[in-house]
Amino acid sequence: MKITVTGSLGNISKPLTEELVSKGHSVTVISSKTKRQKDIEALGAKAAIGTMEDADFLTEAFKGAEIVYVMEALDVSSFFDQNFDIIDAINKIGNNYKQSLERSGVKRVVHLSSIGAHTDKGNGNLAFHYNTGTILKQLPKDVSIKFMRPVGFYYNMFAFIQTIKTQGAIIQNYGGDEKDPWVSPLDIASVIAEEIEKPFNGRTVRYIASDEVSPNELVKILGEAIGKPDLRWLVISDEQMLNGMIASGMAPQVAKGFVEMNASGRNGILYEDYNRNKPILGKIKLKDFAKEFAVVYNQQ
C-alpha cells in the first residue's frame, strides 16, 4: 500500500516507517528538515519536505496515498515563548490536516491522539487532542479514522533528570501507590503498523500502553538503574508546581496546562476512559526503559 507518514524520523515515525517498509509498503515520510531526506531514503522510504503549517504542501503530499498517518508536533522551545498559545497552535495544525485530507481524497486515516482526548475539560494541555479529534471527525463520513490514544511516554521521564541530580528526587504534583500507565514509542509504532494493515470501518479508538506502575514503584526502578536506591518521589502542591514552571521561564498558559494535566491523573479524570477500555499491555516494560534512562542520565 501507499502510505504517507507525518512526524519525520521521530520516536514513533522512524520505527513505524521501518516496519512498514519491511512489510513491503511504499512509504512517504513528511519532514520539515531538508537534512532528513537522506536518512529517510536510507530507510527505503520517500521524503516529502515541508511543514504541517502548510496546507497546500500537505495536500500534495497526501495525494495518491491509500492511508495517511497524522500527528501533531511542536518545538519544545515554543513553550517558553510568553505569547505562545499551545491550544491555538495545535488547532491550526488540525484544521490543516482536515483541509488537506479532504482535498487529497484520502479515505483512511490513522491519527496519533492521546490519553485524555475523551474530554476537553479538566485535562490541561491534552484538550488539544480532543479538539483535533473533533476537527477530524468533520471529514466526510466515508473517511475512516483510527484514533490511537497512547498513555504517558517513557521518554517524558527524561525531564526528571534535573531534579534527581540536584535534589535527589522526582518532584511532581501527584504521587503515591496508584498505578499510572506508561508506554514505549516502539510499542506505539508496532500497534499503529498493526492497525494500518487491519480493515478500516468508521471511526474507532484504541488505547496503547506498555506498563502500569505507581510513582513509588517508578522511583525504585529508576533509582536502581542509576545507582540511587534512595531516590525519592516528592509530592508538591499544584501552586508550587505552577510557580516553579513559570520561574523556569515557561509560558504561564503552557505551565498551567501541564499542572492541570498532572492533576487530572491524580483525580482520575485522565484515566477514566482508559480504565473502561484497557488495552493489552505492550512488550517494553519500565525496567527495560530504565536501562535507556540510566544511559541518558549518566551522559548529562
GUKOL-315335 format. One record per residue (C-alpha): residue number from 1; x, z, y. Coordinates in nm, 2 decimals, m for minus. Each point is the difference from the previous one (the first is absolute). Example, Ala and Ser with C-alpha at 12.3 -4.5 7.8 and 13.67 -1.06 7.14 Angstrom:
2
seq = 1&c1 = 1.23&c3 = 0.78&c2 = m0.45
seq = 2&c1 = 0.14&c3 = m0.07&c2 = 0.34
***
This chain:
300
seq = 1&c1 = 0.00&c3 = 0.00&c2 = 0.00
seq = 2&c1 = 0.10&c3 = m0.05&c2 = 0.36
seq = 3&c1 = 0.02&c3 = 0.35&c2 = 0.16
seq = 4&c1 = 0.10&c3 = 0.10&c2 = 0.35
seq = 5&c1 = 0.15&c3 = 0.34&c2 = 0.05
seq = 6&c1 = 0.03&c3 = 0.19&c2 = 0.33
seq = 7&c1 = 0.24&c3 = 0.28&c2 = 0.06
seq = 8&c1 = 0.33&c3 = m0.19&c2 = m0.02
seq = 9&c1 = 0.24&c3 = 0.17&c2 = m0.25
seq = 10&c1 = m0.13&c3 = 0.35&c2 = 0.05
seq = 11&c1 = m0.03&c3 = 0.28&c2 = m0.25
seq = 12&c1 = m0.31&c3 = m0.15&c2 = m0.15
seq = 13&c1 = 0.01&c3 = m0.37&c2 = 0.08
seq = 14&c1 = 0.35&c3 = m0.05&c2 = m0.15
seq = 15&c1 = m0.07&c3 = 0.13&c2 = m0.35
seq = 16&c1 = m0.35&c3 = m0.16&c2 = 0.02
seq = 17&c1 = 0.16&c3 = m0.34&c2 = 0.08
seq = 18&c1 = 0.26&c3 = 0.04&c2 = m0.28
seq = 19&c1 = m0.27&c3 = 0.08&c2 = m0.26
seq = 20&c1 = m0.23&c3 = m0.29&c2 = 0.11
seq = 21&c1 = 0.29&c3 = m0.25&c2 = 0.00
seq = 22&c1 = 0.11&c3 = 0.12&c2 = m0.35
seq = 23&c1 = m0.35&c3 = m0.07&c2 = m0.12
seq = 24&c1 = 0.02&c3 = m0.36&c2 = 0.12
seq = 25&c1 = m0.20&c3 = 0.02&c2 = 0.32
seq = 26&c1 = 0.08&c3 = m0.20&c2 = 0.31
seq = 27&c1 = 0.06&c3 = 0.27&c2 = 0.27
seq = 28&c1 = 0.03&c3 = m0.03&c2 = 0.37
seq = 29&c1 = 0.13&c3 = 0.31&c2 = 0.18
seq = 30&c1 = m0.07&c3 = 0.05&c2 = 0.37
seq = 31&c1 = 0.27&c3 = 0.17&c2 = 0.20
seq = 32&c1 = 0.06&c3 = 0.04&c2 = 0.38
seq = 33&c1 = 0.37&c3 = m0.02&c2 = m0.05
seq = 34&c1 = 0.18&c3 = m0.33&c2 = m0.04
seq = 35&c1 = 0.30&c3 = 0.17&c2 = m0.17
seq = 36&c1 = m0.23&c3 = 0.10&c2 = m0.29
seq = 37&c1 = m0.06&c3 = m0.37&c2 = m0.09
seq = 38&c1 = 0.31&c3 = m0.03&c2 = m0.23
seq = 39&c1 = m0.09&c3 = 0.33&c2 = m0.17
seq = 40&c1 = m0.35&c3 = m0.11&c2 = m0.06
seq = 41&c1 = 0.11&c3 = m0.34&c2 = m0.14
seq = 42&c1 = 0.25&c3 = 0.18&c2 = m0.22
seq = 43&c1 = m0.30&c3 = 0.17&c2 = m0.18
seq = 44&c1 = m0.15&c3 = m0.34&c2 = m0.07
seq = 45&c1 = m0.26&c3 = 0.01&c2 = 0.27
seq = 46&c1 = m0.06&c3 = m0.20&c2 = 0.32
seq = 47&c1 = 0.04&c3 = 0.16&c2 = 0.34
seq = 48&c1 = m0.25&c3 = m0.03&c2 = 0.29
seq = 49&c1 = 0.15&c3 = 0.14&c2 = 0.32
seq = 50&c1 = m0.24&c3 = 0.14&c2 = 0.25
seq = 51&c1 = m0.19&c3 = 0.31&c2 = 0.10
seq = 52&c1 = m0.33&c3 = 0.18&c2 = m0.08
seq = 53&c1 = m0.08&c3 = m0.01&c2 = 0.37
seq = 54&c1 = m0.01&c3 = m0.39&c2 = m0.01
seq = 55&c1 = m0.34&c3 = m0.11&c2 = m0.15
seq = 56&c1 = 0.09&c3 = m0.37&c2 = 0.02
seq = 57&c1 = 0.32&c3 = 0.06&c2 = m0.20
seq = 58&c1 = m0.19&c3 = 0.20&c2 = m0.26
seq = 59&c1 = m0.27&c3 = m0.27&c2 = m0.03
seq = 60&c1 = 0.26&c3 = m0.26&c2 = m0.09
seq = 61&c1 = 0.19&c3 = 0.24&c2 = m0.23
seq = 62&c1 = m0.32&c3 = 0.08&c2 = m0.19
seq = 63&c1 = m0.12&c3 = m0.36&c2 = m0.04
seq = 64&c1 = 0.01&c3 = m0.11&c2 = m0.36
seq = 65&c1 = 0.04&c3 = 0.35&c2 = m0.14
seq = 66&c1 = m0.22&c3 = 0.10&c2 = m0.29
seq = 67&c1 = 0.06&c3 = 0.37&c2 = 0.07
seq = 68&c1 = 0.13&c3 = 0.18&c2 = 0.31
seq = 69&c1 = 0.14&c3 = 0.35&c2 = 0.00
seq = 70&c1 = m0.03&c3 = 0.16&c2 = 0.34
seq = 71&c1 = 0.14&c3 = 0.32&c2 = 0.14
seq = 72&c1 = 0.06&c3 = 0.14&c2 = 0.35
seq = 73&c1 = 0.34&c3 = 0.13&c2 = 0.12
seq = 74&c1 = 0.13&c3 = 0.14&c2 = 0.32
seq = 75&c1 = 0.35&c3 = 0.07&c2 = 0.13
seq = 76&c1 = 0.04&c3 = 0.38&c2 = m0.03
seq = 77&c1 = 0.18&c3 = m0.01&c2 = 0.34
seq = 78&c1 = m0.33&c3 = m0.09&c2 = 0.16
seq = 79&c1 = m0.13&c3 = 0.35&c2 = m0.09
seq = 80&c1 = 0.23&c3 = 0.13&c2 = 0.28
seq = 81&c1 = m0.14&c3 = m0.23&c2 = 0.26
seq = 82&c1 = m0.21&c3 = 0.23&c2 = 0.22
seq = 83&c1 = m0.25&c3 = m0.28&c2 = 0.07
seq = 84&c1 = m0.04&c3 = m0.11&c2 = m0.36
seq = 85&c1 = m0.35&c3 = m0.01&c2 = m0.15
seq = 86&c1 = 0.04&c3 = m0.01&c2 = m0.38
seq = 87&c1 = m0.37&c3 = m0.06&c2 = m0.08
seq = 88&c1 = m0.02&c3 = m0.29&c2 = 0.25
seq = 89&c1 = 0.32&c3 = m0.16&c2 = m0.14
seq = 90&c1 = m0.13&c3 = 0.00&c2 = m0.36
seq = 91&c1 = m0.34&c3 = m0.11&c2 = 0.10
seq = 92&c1 = 0.15&c3 = m0.31&c2 = 0.16
seq = 93&c1 = 0.20&c3 = m0.08&c2 = m0.31
seq = 94&c1 = m0.32&c3 = 0.05&c2 = m0.21
seq = 95&c1 = m0.19&c3 = m0.24&c2 = 0.22
seq = 96&c1 = 0.28&c3 = m0.26&c2 = m0.02
seq = 97&c1 = m0.02&c3 = 0.02&c2 = m0.38
seq = 98&c1 = m0.37&c3 = m0.04&c2 = 0.00
seq = 99&c1 = 0.02&c3 = m0.30&c2 = 0.23
seq = 100&c1 = 0.28&c3 = m0.16&c2 = m0.19
seq = 101&c1 = m0.15&c3 = 0.05&c2 = m0.35
seq = 102&c1 = m0.33&c3 = m0.15&c2 = 0.12
seq = 103&c1 = 0.17&c3 = m0.30&c2 = 0.16
seq = 104&c1 = 0.23&c3 = m0.07&c2 = m0.29
seq = 105&c1 = m0.28&c3 = 0.01&c2 = m0.26
seq = 106&c1 = 0.15&c3 = 0.27&c2 = m0.22
seq = 107&c1 = m0.26&c3 = 0.14&c2 = m0.24
seq = 108&c1 = 0.20&c3 = 0.28&c2 = m0.18
seq = 109&c1 = 0.17&c3 = 0.28&c2 = 0.20
seq = 110&c1 = 0.20&c3 = 0.31&c2 = m0.10
seq = 111&c1 = 0.02&c3 = 0.26&c2 = 0.28
seq = 112&c1 = 0.24&c3 = 0.29&c2 = 0.01
seq = 113&c1 = m0.22&c3 = 0.28&c2 = 0.13
seq = 114&c1 = 0.06&c3 = 0.37&c2 = m0.05
seq = 115&c1 = m0.14&c3 = 0.33&c2 = m0.12
seq = 116&c1 = m0.22&c3 = 0.12&c2 = 0.28
seq = 117&c1 = m0.14&c3 = m0.34&c2 = 0.07
seq = 118&c1 = m0.34&c3 = 0.11&c2 = m0.12
seq = 119&c1 = m0.08&c3 = 0.15&c2 = 0.34
seq = 120&c1 = 0.09&c3 = m0.04&c2 = 0.37
seq = 121&c1 = m0.05&c3 = 0.37&c2 = 0.08
seq = 122&c1 = 0.24&c3 = 0.29&c2 = m0.04
seq = 123&c1 = 0.28&c3 = m0.20&c2 = m0.16
seq = 124&c1 = 0.22&c3 = m0.06&c2 = 0.30
seq = 125&c1 = 0.21&c3 = m0.31&c2 = 0.01
seq = 126&c1 = m0.14&c3 = m0.11&c2 = m0.33
seq = 127&c1 = m0.32&c3 = m0.10&c2 = 0.18
seq = 128&c1 = 0.16&c3 = m0.34&c2 = 0.06
seq = 129&c1 = m0.02&c3 = m0.08&c2 = m0.37
seq = 130&c1 = m0.38&c3 = 0.06&c2 = 0.01
seq = 131&c1 = m0.01&c3 = m0.22&c2 = 0.31
seq = 132&c1 = 0.19&c3 = m0.28&c2 = m0.16
seq = 133&c1 = m0.21&c3 = 0.02&c2 = m0.31
seq = 134&c1 = m0.31&c3 = m0.03&c2 = 0.22
seq = 135&c1 = 0.14&c3 = m0.30&c2 = 0.17
seq = 136&c1 = 0.09&c3 = m0.18&c2 = m0.32
seq = 137&c1 = m0.35&c3 = 0.07&c2 = m0.14
seq = 138&c1 = m0.13&c3 = m0.22&c2 = 0.28
seq = 139&c1 = 0.15&c3 = m0.30&c2 = m0.18
seq = 140&c1 = m0.26&c3 = m0.23&c2 = m0.17
seq = 141&c1 = m0.16&c3 = 0.14&c2 = m0.31
seq = 142&c1 = 0.18&c3 = m0.26&c2 = m0.22
seq = 143&c1 = 0.33&c3 = 0.16&c2 = 0.08
seq = 144&c1 = 0.09&c3 = 0.25&c2 = m0.26
seq = 145&c1 = 0.22&c3 = 0.30&c2 = 0.11
seq = 146&c1 = 0.18&c3 = 0.26&c2 = m0.20
seq = 147&c1 = 0.08&c3 = 0.30&c2 = 0.20
seq = 148&c1 = 0.31&c3 = 0.19&c2 = m0.13
seq = 149&c1 = 0.01&c3 = 0.36&c2 = 0.10
seq = 150&c1 = 0.34&c3 = 0.16&c2 = m0.07
seq = 151&c1 = 0.05&c3 = 0.37&c2 = 0.07
seq = 152&c1 = 0.30&c3 = 0.16&c2 = 0.18
seq = 153&c1 = 0.31&c3 = m0.20&c2 = m0.05
seq = 154&c1 = 0.30&c3 = 0.18&c2 = m0.15
seq = 155&c1 = 0.23&c3 = m0.15&c2 = 0.26
seq = 156&c1 = m0.19&c3 = 0.19&c2 = 0.27
seq = 157&c1 = 0.19&c3 = 0.30&c2 = m0.13
seq = 158&c1 = 0.32&c3 = m0.13&c2 = 0.16
seq = 159&c1 = m0.15&c3 = 0.13&c2 = 0.33
seq = 160&c1 = 0.05&c3 = 0.35&c2 = m0.15
seq = 161&c1 = 0.38&c3 = m0.03&c2 = m0.01
seq = 162&c1 = 0.07&c3 = 0.11&c2 = 0.36
seq = 163&c1 = m0.17&c3 = 0.34&c2 = m0.03
seq = 164&c1 = 0.14&c3 = 0.05&c2 = m0.35
seq = 165&c1 = 0.35&c3 = m0.04&c2 = 0.14
seq = 166&c1 = m0.06&c3 = 0.20&c2 = 0.32
seq = 167&c1 = m0.24&c3 = 0.27&c2 = m0.12
seq = 168&c1 = 0.01&c3 = m0.01&c2 = m0.38
seq = 169&c1 = m0.37&c3 = m0.07&c2 = m0.01
seq = 170&c1 = m0.27&c3 = m0.26&c2 = 0.00
seq = 171&c1 = m0.23&c3 = 0.08&c2 = 0.29
seq = 172&c1 = m0.35&c3 = m0.13&c2 = 0.01
seq = 173&c1 = m0.35&c3 = 0.10&c2 = 0.11
seq = 174&c1 = m0.12&c3 = 0.02&c2 = m0.37
seq = 175&c1 = 0.14&c3 = 0.14&c2 = m0.32
seq = 176&c1 = m0.07&c3 = 0.22&c2 = m0.30
seq = 177&c1 = m0.09&c3 = m0.06&c2 = m0.36
seq = 178&c1 = m0.26&c3 = m0.27&c2 = 0.03
seq = 179&c1 = 0.12&c3 = m0.32&c2 = m0.15
seq = 180&c1 = 0.05&c3 = m0.30&c2 = 0.22
seq = 181&c1 = 0.03&c3 = m0.36&c2 = m0.13
seq = 182&c1 = 0.31&c3 = m0.20&c2 = 0.07
seq = 183&c1 = 0.10&c3 = m0.36&c2 = m0.09
seq = 184&c1 = 0.30&c3 = m0.22&c2 = m0.05
seq = 185&c1 = 0.00&c3 = m0.34&c2 = 0.17
seq = 186&c1 = 0.11&c3 = m0.14&c2 = m0.34
seq = 187&c1 = m0.32&c3 = 0.12&c2 = m0.16
seq = 188&c1 = m0.20&c3 = m0.14&c2 = 0.29
seq = 189&c1 = 0.16&c3 = m0.34&c2 = m0.04
seq = 190&c1 = m0.07&c3 = 0.01&c2 = m0.37
seq = 191&c1 = m0.37&c3 = 0.07&c2 = 0.05
seq = 192&c1 = m0.03&c3 = m0.27&c2 = 0.26
seq = 193&c1 = 0.16&c3 = m0.25&c2 = m0.23
seq = 194&c1 = m0.24&c3 = 0.10&c2 = m0.27
seq = 195&c1 = m0.30&c3 = m0.03&c2 = 0.23
seq = 196&c1 = 0.11&c3 = m0.34&c2 = 0.12
seq = 197&c1 = m0.03&c3 = m0.14&c2 = m0.36
seq = 198&c1 = m0.34&c3 = 0.16&c2 = m0.06
seq = 199&c1 = m0.33&c3 = m0.16&c2 = 0.10
seq = 200&c1 = m0.12&c3 = 0.05&c2 = 0.35
seq = 201&c1 = m0.36&c3 = 0.09&c2 = 0.06
seq = 202&c1 = m0.14&c3 = 0.12&c2 = 0.33
seq = 203&c1 = 0.17&c3 = 0.30&c2 = 0.17
seq = 204&c1 = 0.16&c3 = 0.26&c2 = m0.22
seq = 205&c1 = 0.22&c3 = 0.31&c2 = 0.06
seq = 206&c1 = 0.28&c3 = 0.14&c2 = m0.22
seq = 207&c1 = 0.21&c3 = 0.31&c2 = 0.07
seq = 208&c1 = 0.37&c3 = 0.01&c2 = m0.10
seq = 209&c1 = 0.20&c3 = 0.31&c2 = m0.07
seq = 210&c1 = 0.31&c3 = 0.09&c2 = m0.20
seq = 211&c1 = 0.00&c3 = 0.38&c2 = m0.02
seq = 212&c1 = m0.19&c3 = 0.31&c2 = 0.12
seq = 213&c1 = 0.20&c3 = 0.30&c2 = 0.11
seq = 214&c1 = m0.05&c3 = 0.29&c2 = 0.24
seq = 215&c1 = 0.22&c3 = 0.07&c2 = 0.30
seq = 216&c1 = 0.14&c3 = 0.30&c2 = m0.18
seq = 217&c1 = 0.09&c3 = m0.21&c2 = m0.31
seq = 218&c1 = 0.14&c3 = m0.27&c2 = 0.23
seq = 219&c1 = 0.26&c3 = 0.23&c2 = 0.16
seq = 220&c1 = 0.11&c3 = 0.11&c2 = m0.35
seq = 221&c1 = 0.05&c3 = m0.35&c2 = m0.12
seq = 222&c1 = 0.18&c3 = m0.13&c2 = 0.32
seq = 223&c1 = 0.20&c3 = 0.32&c2 = 0.03
seq = 224&c1 = 0.14&c3 = m0.03&c2 = m0.35
seq = 225&c1 = 0.08&c3 = m0.37&c2 = 0.06
seq = 226&c1 = 0.20&c3 = 0.08&c2 = 0.32
seq = 227&c1 = 0.16&c3 = 0.32&c2 = m0.12
seq = 228&c1 = m0.21&c3 = 0.23&c2 = 0.22
seq = 229&c1 = m0.21&c3 = 0.20&c2 = m0.25
seq = 230&c1 = m0.11&c3 = 0.23&c2 = 0.28
seq = 231&c1 = m0.16&c3 = m0.28&c2 = 0.20
seq = 232&c1 = m0.32&c3 = 0.13&c2 = 0.17
seq = 233&c1 = m0.32&c3 = m0.15&c2 = 0.11
seq = 234&c1 = m0.11&c3 = 0.15&c2 = 0.33
seq = 235&c1 = m0.36&c3 = m0.04&c2 = 0.13
seq = 236&c1 = m0.05&c3 = 0.00&c2 = 0.38
seq = 237&c1 = m0.31&c3 = m0.04&c2 = 0.21
seq = 238&c1 = m0.14&c3 = m0.34&c2 = 0.11
seq = 239&c1 = 0.09&c3 = 0.09&c2 = 0.36
seq = 240&c1 = 0.36&c3 = 0.08&c2 = m0.10
seq = 241&c1 = 0.03&c3 = m0.33&c2 = m0.19
seq = 242&c1 = m0.15&c3 = m0.19&c2 = 0.29
seq = 243&c1 = 0.23&c3 = 0.16&c2 = 0.26
seq = 244&c1 = 0.31&c3 = m0.07&c2 = m0.22
seq = 245&c1 = m0.08&c3 = m0.37&c2 = m0.04
seq = 246&c1 = m0.07&c3 = m0.04&c2 = 0.37
seq = 247&c1 = 0.32&c3 = 0.18&c2 = 0.08
seq = 248&c1 = 0.19&c3 = m0.24&c2 = m0.22
seq = 249&c1 = m0.13&c3 = m0.29&c2 = 0.23
seq = 250&c1 = m0.29&c3 = m0.12&c2 = m0.22
seq = 251&c1 = m0.29&c3 = m0.15&c2 = 0.20
seq = 252&c1 = m0.27&c3 = 0.27&c2 = 0.02
seq = 253&c1 = m0.28&c3 = m0.22&c2 = m0.15
seq = 254&c1 = 0.22&c3 = m0.08&c2 = m0.30
seq = 255&c1 = 0.11&c3 = 0.36&c2 = m0.05
seq = 256&c1 = m0.36&c3 = 0.12&c2 = 0.02
seq = 257&c1 = m0.09&c3 = m0.25&c2 = m0.26
seq = 258&c1 = 0.27&c3 = 0.11&c2 = m0.24
seq = 259&c1 = m0.09&c3 = 0.37&c2 = 0.04
seq = 260&c1 = m0.37&c3 = m0.08&c2 = m0.07
seq = 261&c1 = 0.10&c3 = m0.21&c2 = m0.30
seq = 262&c1 = 0.19&c3 = 0.29&c2 = m0.15
seq = 263&c1 = m0.29&c3 = 0.24&c2 = 0.08
seq = 264&c1 = m0.24&c3 = m0.24&c2 = m0.17
seq = 265&c1 = 0.20&c3 = 0.05&c2 = m0.32
seq = 266&c1 = m0.01&c3 = 0.37&c2 = 0.04
seq = 267&c1 = m0.38&c3 = 0.02&c2 = 0.05
seq = 268&c1 = m0.09&c3 = m0.26&c2 = m0.27
seq = 269&c1 = m0.12&c3 = m0.28&c2 = 0.22
seq = 270&c1 = 0.29&c3 = m0.23&c2 = m0.09
seq = 271&c1 = m0.04&c3 = 0.03&c2 = m0.38
seq = 272&c1 = m0.38&c3 = 0.02&c2 = m0.04
seq = 273&c1 = m0.05&c3 = m0.36&c2 = m0.10
seq = 274&c1 = 0.33&c3 = m0.01&c2 = m0.20
seq = 275&c1 = m0.12&c3 = 0.29&c2 = m0.20
seq = 276&c1 = m0.32&c3 = m0.19&c2 = m0.08
seq = 277&c1 = 0.19&c3 = m0.30&c2 = m0.11
seq = 278&c1 = 0.33&c3 = 0.13&c2 = m0.14
seq = 279&c1 = 0.23&c3 = m0.27&c2 = m0.14
seq = 280&c1 = 0.22&c3 = 0.01&c2 = m0.31
seq = 281&c1 = 0.34&c3 = 0.12&c2 = 0.14
seq = 282&c1 = 0.29&c3 = m0.24&c2 = 0.01
seq = 283&c1 = 0.34&c3 = 0.02&c2 = m0.17
seq = 284&c1 = 0.23&c3 = 0.13&c2 = 0.27
seq = 285&c1 = m0.03&c3 = 0.38&c2 = 0.04
seq = 286&c1 = 0.13&c3 = 0.22&c2 = 0.28
seq = 287&c1 = 0.29&c3 = 0.11&c2 = m0.22
seq = 288&c1 = 0.10&c3 = m0.37&c2 = m0.02
seq = 289&c1 = m0.02&c3 = m0.04&c2 = 0.38
seq = 290&c1 = 0.19&c3 = 0.33&c2 = 0.05
seq = 291&c1 = 0.32&c3 = m0.17&c2 = m0.12
seq = 292&c1 = m0.04&c3 = m0.27&c2 = 0.27
seq = 293&c1 = m0.08&c3 = 0.27&c2 = 0.26
seq = 294&c1 = 0.32&c3 = 0.18&c2 = m0.09
seq = 295&c1 = 0.21&c3 = m0.31&c2 = 0.06
seq = 296&c1 = m0.16&c3 = m0.06&c2 = 0.34
seq = 297&c1 = 0.03&c3 = 0.37&c2 = 0.08
seq = 298&c1 = 0.37&c3 = 0.01&c2 = m0.08
seq = 299&c1 = 0.07&c3 = m0.32&c2 = 0.21
seq = 300&c1 = m0.15&c3 = 0.15&c2 = 0.31
***
